[in-house]
Amino acid sequence: MQVVAKRTLVAFWERNPQARSSLSAWHHIVEKSNWAGPADVKAQFGAAVDFVSDNRLIYDISGNKYRLIVHVSYVYKSVLIKFVGTHADYDKIDPATVRTR
């Protein structure tokens, strides 16, 4: 899968260095993946991923300290990063729109 907007991850882990190893590991795993649909994602990430509308996925990163929201295009084999933040930051947004509640 092609990960779009990796700069978003890098900017976040530069501000939160303790998140770097977990986010970097997530990025590496996703880049090597070839998902055909949600079942492939669930098989790979299990309970660490949840699904919302419009092919959006919510990942629990680093023991649920951080949240990552992406939009997946299974047809085009791409993953667009929509949000990365602390769990407290995540609680302030609507995951379906990534807008402040």
Helices and strands as residue ranges (DSSP letters): E 2-4, H 6-15, G 17-19, H 20-31, H 38-45, G 46-48, E 49-52, E 56-61, E 66-73, E 78-86, H 87-90, E 93-94, E 99-100
